């Protein structure tokens, strides 16, 4: 995992939190919820390959073959 991924996740977090606050103050709570959900889905799509690689490494480590 590179440091660039951590910075991208941080940038998405900052953008989502700013949009969330703007939308909540303008009375659009449902849109704020959707923006938060979209940010979560984007970050999870970036992280899932690394989680898969982790589980593969752990299964290879504890294999009894």
C-alpha positions as CSV (number, residue, x, y, z in Angstrom):
1,X,0.0,0.0,0.0
2,X,1.4,3.3,-1.0
3,X,1.2,6.6,0.8
4,X,-0.7,8.1,-2.2
5,X,-3.7,5.9,-1.3
6,X,-3.7,7.3,2.2
7,X,-3.6,10.8,0.9
8,X,-6.5,10.0,-1.6
9,X,-8.6,8.6,1.3
10,X,-7.9,11.7,3.3
11,X,-8.8,14.0,0.4
12,X,-12.1,12.2,-0.1
13,X,-12.8,12.4,3.6
14,X,-12.2,16.2,3.6
15,X,-14.3,16.7,0.5
16,X,-17.2,14.6,1.8
17,X,-17.2,16.3,5.2
18,X,-17.3,19.7,3.6
19,X,-20.1,18.8,1.3
20,X,-21.9,17.1,4.1
21,X,-21.8,20.3,6.3
22,X,-22.9,22.5,3.4
23,X,-25.8,20.2,2.5
24,X,-26.9,19.9,6.1
25,X,-26.9,23.6,6.7
26,X,-28.9,24.2,3.5
27,X,-31.6,21.7,4.7
28,X,-30.8,18.8,2.4
29,X,-30.1,16.1,4.8
30,X,-31.0,13.3,2.4
31,X,-28.5,14.6,-0.1
32,X,-25.8,14.8,2.7
33,X,-26.5,11.2,3.5
34,X,-26.1,10.2,-0.1
35,X,-22.8,12.1,-0.4
36,X,-21.5,10.3,2.7
37,X,-22.6,6.9,1.3
38,X,-20.9,7.7,-2.1
39,X,-17.6,8.6,-0.4
40,X,-17.7,5.4,1.6
41,X,-18.3,3.3,-1.5
42,X,-15.4,5.0,-3.3
43,X,-13.0,4.4,-0.5
44,X,-14.1,0.8,-0.1
45,X,-13.6,0.2,-3.8
46,X,-10.0,1.4,-3.4
47,X,-9.3,-0.7,-0.2
48,X,-10.9,-4.1,-1.2
49,X,-8.0,-5.3,-3.3
50,X,-5.6,-4.7,-0.4
51,X,-7.9,-6.6,2.0
52,X,-8.1,-9.5,-0.5
53,X,-4.3,-9.6,-0.7
54,X,-4.1,-9.6,3.1
55,X,-6.5,-12.5,3.4
56,X,-4.6,-14.4,0.7
57,X,-1.3,-13.9,2.5
58,X,-2.7,-15.0,5.8
59,X,-4.3,-18.2,4.2
60,X,-0.9,-19.0,2.6
61,X,0.8,-18.5,5.9
62,X,-1.4,-20.9,7.8
63,X,-1.9,-23.5,5.1
64,X,-1.1,-27.0,6.1
65,X,-0.1,-28.3,2.7
